[in-house]
């Protein structure tokens, strides 16, 4: 009887350990993302702002490398965002405020890749706070797209930003790229037919509310 009990306990322990390892392995992208976010927040607390951006970049790089496996030829596996505000010091405070409020738990349990929203939101923050630099805004939105390519909002926000800058060529390229993704293409096609190229662009961040609703829904 005692041997049977010991055997049963061993089986339970082995099964439990196997299940735990399986869950960790299947969710390792979210686990690492949540870890990098928490490290970014610690860096903010220590006034190490660039380190904070570096952690965000690492989280994005790891995610995108994993996502690219399902989108061969569409998403570059070696994409490596290099965020820096060296020429835009005024943005450090709004960025720090936003990063400090990110909930790592939501990143951990995310089924919609909430990390994409982080980069989208930072792009909106950049523009609203008067940053005069295309490079960082475009990089933030492009990273958001690669993190969740089937979501139309960052695609359209980037195309709309190009229109604000009177860059119709890149706006067209952005919309054409969006049409390559099954779930994003309908919304992008509607935007294209209704607003491009003759109508004036929307205010930057015009999809921020819809984006928040999407990520807040279950």
C-alpha positions in Angstrom: 0.0 0.0 0.0 2.8 2.4 0.9 4.7 1.6 -2.3 1.6 2.3 -4.3 1.1 5.6 -2.5 4.7 6.7 -3.1 4.4 5.7 -6.8 1.2 7.8 -7.1 2.9 10.8 -5.5 5.8 10.5 -7.8 3.5 10.3 -10.8 1.6 13.4 -9.6 4.9 15.3 -9.1 6.2 14.3 -12.5 2.9 15.2 -14.2 2.7 18.5 -12.4 6.3 19.4 -13.3 5.7 18.4 -16.9 2.6 20.5 -17.1 4.4 23.5 -15.5 7.2 23.2 -18.0 4.8 23.0 -20.9 2.9 26.1 -19.7 6.1 28.0 -19.2 7.5 27.0 -22.7 4.2 27.7 -24.5 4.0 31.1 -22.8 7.6 32.1 -22.7 7.1 35.0 -25.1 4.7 36.7 -22.7 6.8 35.8 -19.7 9.9 37.4 -21.2 7.8 40.4 -22.3 6.5 40.9 -18.8 10.0 40.6 -17.4 11.4 43.2 -19.7 8.5 45.6 -18.9 9.2 45.2 -15.2 12.9 45.8 -15.8 12.0 48.9 -17.9 10.0 50.2 -14.9 12.8 49.5 -12.5 15.1 51.5 -14.8 12.7 54.4 -14.7 12.7 54.2 -10.9 16.5 54.4 -11.0 16.5 57.4 -13.4 18.1 55.2 -16.1 15.8 56.3 -18.9 17.8 54.9 -21.9 18.1 51.5 -20.1 14.3 51.5 -19.9 13.9 52.1 -23.6 16.5 49.3 -24.2 14.3 46.8 -22.3 11.3 47.8 -24.3 13.3 47.3 -27.5 14.4 43.8 -26.3 10.9 42.8 -25.6 9.8 43.9 -29.0 12.7 42.2 -30.8 12.1 38.9 -29.1 8.3 39.0 -29.8 8.8 40.0 -33.5 11.3 37.3 -34.1 8.8 34.8 -32.8 5.8 36.3 -34.8 7.8 36.5 -38.0 7.8 32.6 -38.2 4.1 32.9 -39.2 4.6 35.7 -41.7 7.6 34.7 -43.8 8.5 37.5 -46.2 6.2 40.0 -44.5 7.8 40.5 -41.1 11.6 40.6 -40.8 12.9 38.2 -38.2 15.9 40.3 -37.6 14.0 43.5 -36.9 15.7 45.4 -34.1 14.1 48.6 -32.8 16.6 51.0 -31.3 14.6 53.5 -29.4 16.4 56.7 -28.3 15.2 60.1 -27.3 18.7 61.7 -27.3 17.4 64.5 -29.5 14.0 64.8 -27.8 14.7 65.1 -24.1 11.4 66.8 -23.5 9.7 63.5 -24.1 11.5 61.6 -21.3 8.9 62.6 -18.7 5.7 61.6 -20.7 7.4 58.4 -21.7 8.5 57.7 -18.1 5.0 58.4 -16.9 3.5 56.0 -19.4 6.0 53.2 -18.9 5.6 53.4 -15.1 1.8 52.7 -15.5 2.1 49.6 -17.7 0.7 46.6 -16.0 3.1 43.7 -16.5 0.4 41.2 -15.5 -1.6 42.2 -18.5 1.4 41.6 -20.7 1.9 38.2 -19.1 -1.7 37.0 -19.6 -2.2 38.8 -23.0 -3.7 36.8 -25.8 -3.7 39.9 -28.1 -0.1 40.9 -27.7 -0.6 44.0 -25.5 3.0 44.9 -26.2 1.8 46.2 -29.5 -0.4 48.7 -27.7 2.5 49.9 -25.7 4.4 51.0 -28.8 1.3 52.4 -30.4 0.5 54.5 -27.3 4.1 55.7 -27.1 3.8 56.8 -30.7 0.6 58.8 -29.9 2.3 60.3 -26.8 5.3 61.3 -29.0 3.1 63.3 -31.4 0.8 64.8 -28.8 3.7 66.1 -26.8 5.0 68.0 -29.8 8.0 65.9 -30.7 9.4 67.1 -34.0 10.9 63.9 -35.2 9.5 61.5 -37.8 12.0 58.8 -37.0 10.9 57.8 -33.5 7.1 58.1 -34.3 7.5 56.0 -37.4 9.7 53.4 -35.6 7.2 53.2 -32.7 4.2 52.6 -35.0 6.1 50.2 -37.3 7.1 48.2 -34.2 3.5 48.1 -33.1 2.5 46.8 -36.5 5.0 44.0 -36.5 3.9 43.0 -33.0 0.3 42.6 -34.1 0.1 42.7 -37.9 -3.5 41.5 -38.0 -4.7 44.6 -36.2 -5.6 47.4 -38.5 -5.2 50.3 -36.1 -1.4 50.8 -36.1 -1.3 50.3 -39.9 -3.9 53.0 -40.4 -2.3 55.3 -37.8 1.0 55.1 -39.6 -0.5 55.7 -43.1 -2.5 58.6 -41.7 0.7 60.0 -40.2 2.4 59.9 -43.6 -0.6 61.8 -45.0 -0.3 64.4 -42.2 3.3 64.8 -43.4 2.1 65.1 -47.0 4.0 61.9 -47.9 1.4 60.1 -50.0 3.9 57.6 -51.4 4.7 56.1 -48.0 1.0 56.3 -47.0 0.1 54.2 -50.0 2.9 51.7 -49.2 1.6 51.4 -45.7 -1.9 50.7 -46.8 -0.7 48.2 -49.4 1.2 46.4 -46.7 -1.9 46.3 -44.5 -3.9 44.6 -47.3 -1.5 41.6 -47.0 -3.0 40.6 -43.6 -6.2 38.7 -43.5 -7.9 40.4 -40.5 -6.5 43.9 -41.0 -7.2 44.3 -44.7 -10.9 45.0 -44.6 -10.6 48.0 -42.3 -7.6 49.3 -44.3 -9.5 48.9 -47.6 -12.4 50.9 -46.2 -10.0 53.6 -45.1 -8.4 53.6 -48.5 -11.7 53.9 -50.4 -13.1 56.6 -48.1 -10.2 58.8 -47.3 -7.3 58.3 -49.7 -5.8 60.2 -51.3 -8.0 63.3 -51.7 -9.6 63.8 -48.3 -7.6 65.5 -45.5 -6.0 63.1 -43.0 -7.5 62.5 -39.6 -6.1 64.0 -36.4 -3.1 61.9 -35.3 -4.2 59.3 -32.7 -7.7 59.1 -34.2 -7.8 55.3 -33.4 -6.5 55.6 -29.9 -9.9 55.1 -28.3 -10.8 52.1 -30.5 -7.4 50.6 -29.8 -8.0 50.9 -26.0 -11.4 49.3 -26.4 -9.9 46.4 -28.3 -7.2 45.6 -25.8 -9.6 46.1 -22.9 -12.1 43.5 -24.3 -11.8 39.8 -23.5 
